[in-house]
Amino acid sequence: METITGKRILQSLYEKQIIGAKHTSTDNATKCLPKNMRGDGEKILKQLRKQGYINFHPTSYGMEVSLNPTKIVEIRKIIR
């Protein structure tokens, strides 16, 4: 994880305990970013998914995200 914005998203989701079956909308996941960087939020979420840190959950009302529970130890190291 090189980007500070990706780290900020991981930290926000971790603090709110958005892990595994508990998920939140992509808009809520990117609210922790500065307003001028929220446009890149979707791209950052896709990068985090490629790296295996977050999972996408399709719902009837939109796409939701949560932290990958198998990567929690690694995520803790990143956000510390």
C-alpha positions in Angstrom: 0.0 0.0 0.0 1.7 3.1 -1.2 -1.0 5.7 -1.4 -1.9 7.7 1.7 -5.5 7.8 0.5 -5.7 4.0 0.4 -4.3 3.8 3.9 -6.9 6.4 5.0 -9.8 4.4 3.6 -8.5 1.2 5.2 -8.1 3.0 8.6 -11.6 4.4 8.4 -13.2 1.0 7.6 -11.1 -0.7 10.3 -12.1 1.9 13.0 -15.8 1.4 12.1 -15.3 -2.4 12.1 -16.6 -2.7 8.5 -15.2 -6.3 8.2 -16.6 -9.3 6.3 -20.4 -9.5 6.2 -20.7 -6.0 7.7 -20.5 -3.6 4.7 -21.0 0.0 3.8 -21.6 1.9 0.5 -18.7 3.0 -1.6 -19.8 6.6 -1.0 -19.5 6.2 2.8 -16.1 4.4 2.4 -14.7 7.4 0.6 -16.1 10.1 2.9 -12.8 10.0 4.9 -11.0 11.5 2.0 -10.6 15.2 1.4 -13.3 16.6 -0.8 -10.9 17.3 -3.7 -9.8 13.6 -3.7 -13.2 11.9 -3.5 -13.4 11.8 -7.3 -10.6 9.2 -7.2 -12.3 7.2 -4.6 -13.7 4.5 -6.9 -10.3 4.1 -8.5 -8.7 3.7 -5.1 -11.3 1.2 -4.0 -10.6 -0.9 -7.1 -6.9 -0.8 -6.4 -7.5 -2.0 -2.8 -9.7 -4.8 -4.2 -6.9 -5.9 -6.6 -4.5 -6.0 -3.6 -7.1 -8.1 -1.7 -7.7 -5.7 1.2 -11.4 -5.1 0.5 -14.3 -7.1 -0.9 -17.2 -5.7 -2.9 -20.7 -6.8 -2.1 -23.3 -6.2 -4.8 -26.7 -5.3 -3.3 -30.1 -4.4 -4.8 -29.4 -0.7 -3.9 -25.8 -0.4 -5.1 -22.3 -1.7 -4.5 -21.0 -2.0 -1.0 -17.5 -2.6 0.4 -15.9 -4.2 3.5 -12.5 -5.2 4.7 -11.3 -8.7 3.8 -11.2 -10.6 7.1 -8.3 -12.8 5.9 -6.1 -9.7 5.5 -6.9 -8.0 8.9 -3.4 -8.7 10.3 -1.8 -7.1 7.3 -4.2 -4.2 7.3 -3.4 -3.5 11.0 0.3 -3.3 10.1 -0.4 -0.9 7.3 -2.5 1.5 9.3 -0.1 1.6 12.4 
